[in-house]
């Protein structure tokens, strides 16, 4: 039975790959959603799949056997990727074990440093490492590692290390959280009472208990790392499987490459889950301890309303991290909007710069030595483009994240309340298979036919392209959002207060509005912030391959072709020529834009931390005061109590007067 389930899930995954691979036919002949062309292309692709002799890859005009030709770059890419994931896991384990018994303040310092490291976009991280190695080489004539491949040579260590950094941070946070939870279990106290050493308890007992949770949570981490593989191979000039995906943009080649990426991860995760785990299901989380809320006193949960919502929102603005992140994003957005309506011209263009004596000192592109943040190849100010494009980057990223969370939550309601387990189970398996396909590759496949300007100009308007891109980036993650919120609802429905509500005759709508939403509100905010960050990373990845938000204007002039340009001034339009700019030393093309992305990610991380802090204070999980407002009130209360104590208790002068009276009485 399990074998049939495994084969059935694999067939469903292959069917999904076929549907995605034929998607470019929707825009054949410049038409928008050409259903007949898509049906024809899909039928042709399915027919080709049953004829192995037609599995061909077109390389420089010659037709090569698909899997035989792609095996070498595929094995190279998988070596880099698996090496990076294994290195990240090992480093995370060592770091988590090293910080487990540190004081709380030391853990906080390590966590903050890792949050900054996690906020670095993978592109910026790779660029910084390359620049650091080149700088060290210029200073010492010692080349620590090869920074890029030339021809058919292969490099391993630098791509593996670069690829491992961000997953290492995610694994570290996960492992440390699980270990801290295990430390509170009774068996750990019993082992300590018997005199067992801490390392023995961790290695023999605790690690064994958290391995299954690490296995399941690693899906999301591996999924994010798969998208980073595309960036790493591009920056280090690696001829891997993702390079051949970009170069061989045909349905059969796309299907073959996606199948090669999908198969090993499907076999590992689905195989272990179905055949090694007894139940073949993800272990259900324990009910969340929420003090009085989880103990059946469901009437103590505050009912949703405008007044309650306002009070809840105001509570977040008492939190310092939330306040800083909110005003950083909001201030940048307001500045961009005001600048757009007041600047004239909107984007300054400098062809040549002269000194006071009238001598030519610089021609476009200008470095930051002559103009703040420099200019692009065509002389457009980088600073002006950053300020003007900030509103597009922030607004569209917020809108995509909002659509993902809003419609994911709406779909989760029938998923959690009305679907039977027999239907919900297969849906979980199908959605779970999406973790084995890189999101960036799927987005590139679906967006390239629309965003890349064909010869002769766009056949769609900019508004149509923007709406299409927003819908694609939102719909790609909707199934994952649906299952995420649906499982959260199902876990909450196990609580005693939910059972009490049902016994009293509460309907599903009443249960959702009055009891589940107050608990899910903070979780929704956290997921919204995470989706905002993921959307920014997708913008960076697509911009790396000259797919800009709203469309890419391409020059087909054979004599003097201009570089691809964004039809909007969204930030990803500044990082398209990153590899060429780094090779020529013009780092100011992309570094300012990447730093801007990093600031947005850091700001949203602070907002997420603020939401978590407020929620912990509400449910009593943390006794630490997380609000500057609460700290100020506590300090004032302490000062007032000290003053009252001073006025009520006898002072030094009182004792002196008492001693004088006693002396006077003794003389009498």
Secondary structure, 3 states (H helix, E strand, C coil): CHHHHHHHHHHHHHHHHHHHHCHHHHHHHHCCCCHHHHHHHHHHHHHHHCCHHHCEEEECCEEEEHHHHHHHHHHHHHHHHHHHHHHHHHHHHHHHHHHCCCCHHHHHHHHHHHHHHHHCCHHHHHHHHHHHHHHHHHHHCCCCCCCCCCCCCCCCHHHHHHHHHHHHHHHHHHHHHHHHHHHCCHHHHHHHHCCCCHHHHHHHHHHHHHHHHHHHHHHHHHHHHHHHHHHHHHHCCCCCHHHHHHHCCCHHHHHHHHHHHHHHHHHHHHHHHHHHCCCCCCCCCCCCCCHHHHCCCHHHCCCCCHHHHHHHHHHHCCEHHHHHHHHHHHHHHHHHHHHHHHCCCCCCECCEEECCCCCEEEECCCCCCCCCCCECCCCEEHHHHHHHHHHHHHHHHHHHHHHHHHHHHHHHHHHHHCCCHHHHHHHHHHHHHHHHCCHHHHHHHHHHHHHECCCCCCCCCHHHHHHHHHHHHHHHHHHHHHHHHHHHHHHHCCCHHHHHHHHCCCCHHHHHHHHHHHHHHHHHHHHHHHHHHHHHHHHHHHHHCCCCCCCEECCCCCCCCCCCEECCCCHHHHCCCHHHHHHCCCHHHCHHHHHHHHHHHHHHHHHHHHHHHHHHHHHCCCCCCCEHHHHHHHHHHHHHHHHHHHHHCCCHHHHHHHHHHHHHHHHC
